[in-house]
């Protein structure tokens, strides 16, 4: 069983584009998803303790653009050695 008092470190992992000037390509999205999967599967194993979902509607010139992203808050008992910020 997971207890919030066991959380000593929280990593915020964002999937998607958060800024219209830095739109992500599929390779960037794959890197983000790989980091999320590593946080949830490698040792020490993290747990999702929170989720943020957001979007923006923009008009760039004549074109409407929708930016969507989801942010996972992953709790760990301690900071993983493999995780570098």
Secondary structure, 3 states (H helix, E strand, C coil): CCCHHHCCEEEEEEEECCCCCCCCCHHHHHHHHHHHHHHHHCCCCCEEEEEEEEEEEEEECCEEEEEEEEEEEEEECCCCCCCCC
